Amino acid sequence: MRFKKVLTAVFIIASCFFMQEKTFGQVNNPVPTDTLTVYRSQIDELDKQIIALLGQRMQLAEKVGIYKAQHHLPALQQKRFDAILQKNIELGRHVNLSETFITEMMHAIHKESLQKENAIQASYQKE
């Protein structure tokens, strides 16, 4: 019986400490720290996935660069990029992303891809 009372007291003290930790310094903050931490953790995880996907995309861009170099095709194929851009602007609209954001993002990705492809083509020209 005494053990149960001690355990209950420990639980009450721990709960009070936990509640104090959660609310300390948050008088003007409408979002509890634990909720904000969860959101931030989820964003961090999504950022990791985005970077991993971009890495995979760049690996494919390198393969495309090798193919283009072997077949004497230019790195820049404007019609292809324009089609990709328009397709992604439309996809972005469906998930509430602005045309400006999608355009800037796709230009940045395309710039990186072209740098890789151009470097590959330059190495093929040296051979």
C-alpha positions in Angstrom: 0.0 0.0 0.0 2.8 2.4 0.9 4.5 1.6 -2.4 1.3 2.6 -4.3 1.2 5.9 -2.4 4.9 6.6 -3.2 4.4 5.7 -6.8 1.3 8.0 -7.0 3.3 10.8 -5.5 6.2 10.3 -7.9 3.7 10.3 -10.8 2.1 13.6 -9.6 5.4 15.3 -9.1 6.7 14.1 -12.5 3.5 15.3 -14.1 3.7 18.7 -12.5 7.4 19.0 -13.6 6.5 17.9 -17.1 3.6 20.5 -17.3 5.9 23.2 -16.0 8.6 22.3 -18.6 6.0 22.5 -21.4 4.7 25.9 -20.4 7.8 27.6 -19.2 8.6 30.7 -21.3 5.6 30.2 -23.6 3.2 32.8 -22.3 2.9 34.6 -25.6 3.4 31.5 -27.8 0.0 30.0 -28.9 1.7 26.8 -30.1 2.9 24.4 -27.4 6.5 23.5 -27.7 5.8 19.8 -28.0 3.5 20.4 -31.0 6.0 22.8 -32.6 8.7 20.2 -32.1 6.6 17.5 -33.7 5.9 19.7 -36.7 9.6 20.7 -37.1 10.6 17.0 -36.8 8.2 16.2 -39.6 9.5 19.0 -41.7 13.1 17.8 -41.1 12.1 14.3 -42.2 10.5 15.6 -45.4 13.6 17.7 -46.1 15.7 14.6 -45.9 13.4 12.9 -48.3 13.5 15.9 -50.7 17.3 16.0 -50.7 17.4 12.2 -51.2 15.0 12.5 -54.2 17.1 15.4 -55.6 20.2 13.2 -55.3 18.5 10.4 -57.2 17.3 12.9 -59.8 20.9 14.1 -60.3 22.2 10.6 -60.7 19.7 10.2 -63.5 20.8 13.5 -65.0 24.3 12.2 -65.1 23.1 9.1 -67.0 21.3 11.4 -69.4 24.5 13.4 -69.7 26.4 10.3 -70.6 23.8 9.3 -73.2 23.8 12.8 -74.7 27.6 12.9 -74.8 27.8 9.5 -76.5 25.2 10.5 -79.0 26.5 14.0 -79.6 23.3 15.7 -78.3 23.4 19.1 -76.7 22.9 19.3 -72.9 20.3 22.0 -73.2 17.1 20.9 -74.9 14.8 23.9 -74.3 11.6 22.3 -75.6 12.0 19.4 -73.1 12.6 21.8 -70.2 9.6 23.9 -71.2 7.4 20.8 -71.2 8.7 19.7 -67.8 8.2 23.1 -66.4 4.6 23.4 -67.6 3.8 19.9 -66.3 5.2 20.7 -62.9 3.5 24.1 -62.7 0.2 22.2 -63.2 1.1 19.6 -60.6 2.1 22.4 -58.2 -1.3 24.1 -58.6 -3.0 20.9 -57.4 -1.1 21.1 -54.1 -1.3 24.8 -53.7 2.2 25.8 -54.8 2.6 29.0 -56.7 3.8 29.1 -60.3 6.6 31.4 -59.2 7.8 28.8 -56.6 7.6 25.9 -59.1 9.4 27.9 -61.8 12.2 29.0 -59.5 12.6 25.4 -58.1 12.6 23.8 -61.6 15.1 26.4 -62.9 17.5 25.6 -60.0 17.1 21.9 -60.5 17.6 22.3 -64.3 20.7 24.5 -63.7 22.3 21.8 -61.6 21.4 19.1 -64.1 22.9 21.1 -66.9 26.1 21.7 -65.0 26.5 17.9 -64.5 25.7 17.2 -68.2 28.1 19.9 -69.4 30.9 18.5 -67.2 30.2 15.0 -68.6 30.2 16.3 -72.2 33.5 18.2 -71.5 35.1 15.0 -70.2 34.0 13.1 -73.4 35.5 15.8 -75.6 38.9 15.4 -73.9 38.9 11.7 -74.8 
